[in-house]
Amino acid sequence: MIVKTIKLLGISGSLRADSTNTLILKTMRNLLPAHAELEIFEGLDEMPHFSPGIPETEGVTRFKQAILDADGVIICTPEYAFGVPGTLKNGLDWTVATGEFNDKPVSAISASPLNSGGDKALASLLLTLTALGTRRNEASALSIPNIKMKIGSEQQIADEPTLHALKQQCDNLLALIL
Ligand SMILES: Cc1cc2nc3c(=O)[nH]c(=O)nc-3n(C[C@H](O)[C@H](O)[C@H](O)COP(=O)(O)O)c2cc1C
């Protein structure tokens, strides 16, 4: 029997080279079954500030195509000043009129060094994802508090409950796709 490979796209809300949110996406890549693969998008900061009517750049086209090509998307983001990082919101805004996220299965995750887990950014992100028409269920969101305490000496997620919760996000997203 031929099993089709499921293509997932990871979008990190952080541009930092040693981002904890990007580390979470890399960790999730290893939690997927053999028939699924996760590509992490690079170039979120290569899109101009969205404004209706301005021409789409190559960077915007590449972002939209990556979403269209994916069977599902995982967004993992930090919280800045109680909100979603502007770079991530800008990328999402570019898709509002053209609908790349419409009916797209999405898992939304926030991670923070604080005890709040970036819950306000997550709530805001979920509102935007609703506006974009994404396919989600009650289990499609996860907030991870105290993330820095959950990273081991080899820069890996070393906390079992967090790994379990990330695996659940993977499984739930795959179930939404199938
Ligand atoms: C300007 C600034 C504002 C921040 N605001 C918040 C915030 O409102 N809530 C929060 O949980 N963390 C806040 N943080 C801390 C970020 O969550 C932290 O830098 C996080 O590690 C960034 O994610 P990353 O490791 O993926 O880059 C802020 C950090 C900066 C630099």
The ligand as a Tripos MOL2 file, in Angstrom:
@<TRIPOS>MOLECULE
LIG
   31    33     1     0     0
SMALL
NO_CHARGES

@<TRIPOS>ATOM
      1 C1         10.3940   43.6900   23.9240 C.3       1 LIG1
      2 C2          9.9800   42.3780   24.5350 C.ar      1 LIG1
      3 C3          8.6990   42.2280   25.0080 C.ar      1 LIG1
      4 C4          8.3010   41.0190   25.5820 C.ar      1 LIG1
      5 N1          7.0220   40.8880   26.0170 N.ar      1 LIG1
      6 C5          6.6310   39.7070   26.5270 C.ar      1 LIG1
      7 C6          5.2710   39.5130   26.9090 C.ar      1 LIG1
      8 O1          4.4120   40.3860   26.8270 O.2       1 LIG1
      9 N2          4.9140   38.2960   27.3820 N.ar      1 LIG1
     10 C7          5.8110   37.2620   27.5000 C.ar      1 LIG1
     11 O2          5.4280   36.1890   27.9210 O.2       1 LIG1
     12 N3          7.1160   37.4320   27.1410 N.ar      1 LIG1
     13 C8          7.5310   38.6180   26.6780 C.ar      1 LIG1
     14 N4          8.8270   38.7830   26.2910 N.ar      1 LIG1
     15 C9          9.7640   37.6730   26.4670 C.3       1 LIG1
     16 C10         9.7070   36.7000   25.2990 C.3       1 LIG1
     17 O3          8.6790   35.7840   25.5570 O.3       1 LIG1
     18 C11        11.0610   35.9780   25.2250 C.3       1 LIG1
     19 O4         12.0300   36.8880   24.7600 O.3       1 LIG1
     20 C12        10.9860   34.7360   24.3570 C.3       1 LIG1
     21 O5         12.0250   33.8680   24.6940 O.3       1 LIG1
     22 C13        11.1160   34.9930   22.9170 C.3       1 LIG1
     23 O6         10.8890   33.7950   22.2040 O.3       1 LIG1
     24 P1         12.0480   33.1000   21.3600 P.3       1 LIG1
     25 O7         13.0040   32.4420   22.3430 O.co2     1 LIG1
     26 O8         11.3460   32.0940   20.5130 O.co2     1 LIG1
     27 O9         12.7380   34.1610   20.5570 O.co2     1 LIG1
     28 C14         9.2330   39.9660   25.6940 C.ar      1 LIG1
     29 C15        10.5300   40.1450   25.2070 C.ar      1 LIG1
     30 C16        10.8970   41.3100   24.6310 C.ar      1 LIG1
     31 C17        12.3030   41.4580   24.0980 C.3       1 LIG1
@<TRIPOS>BOND
     1     1     2 1
     2     2     3 ar
     3     2    30 ar
     4     3     4 ar
     5     4     5 ar
     6     4    28 ar
     7     5     6 ar
     8     6     7 ar
     9     6    13 1
    10     7     8 2
    11     7     9 ar
    12     9    10 ar
    13    10    11 2
    14    10    12 ar
    15    12    13 ar
    16    13    14 ar
    17    14    15 1
    18    14    28 ar
    19    15    16 1
    20    16    17 1
    21    16    18 1
    22    18    19 1
    23    18    20 1
    24    20    21 1
    25    20    22 1
    26    22    23 1
    27    23    24 1
    28    24    25 2
    29    24    26 1
    30    24    27 1
    31    28    29 ar
    32    29    30 ar
    33    30    31 1
@<TRIPOS>SUBSTRUCTURE
     1 LIG1         1 GROUP 0 **** ****
